[in-house]
Amino acid sequence: MACSMKFICILGLIILTGRSRRVR
């Protein structure tokens, strides 16, 4: 997956991390 926009990459990472932390 090539992320051209850093904003989207950072946002996705934050969302993924938040979701993983909430699930656990």
Secondary structure in CASP SS format (residue, H / E / C, confidence):
PFRMAT SS
TARGET T0000
AUTHOR 0000-0000-0000
METHOD secondary structure of the structure
MODEL  1
M C 1.00
A C 1.00
C C 1.00
S C 1.00
M C 1.00
K H 1.00
F H 1.00
I H 1.00
C H 1.00
I H 1.00
L H 1.00
G H 1.00
L H 1.00
I H 1.00
I H 1.00
L H 1.00
T H 1.00
G H 1.00
R H 1.00
S H 1.00
R H 1.00
R H 1.00
V H 1.00
R C 1.00
END
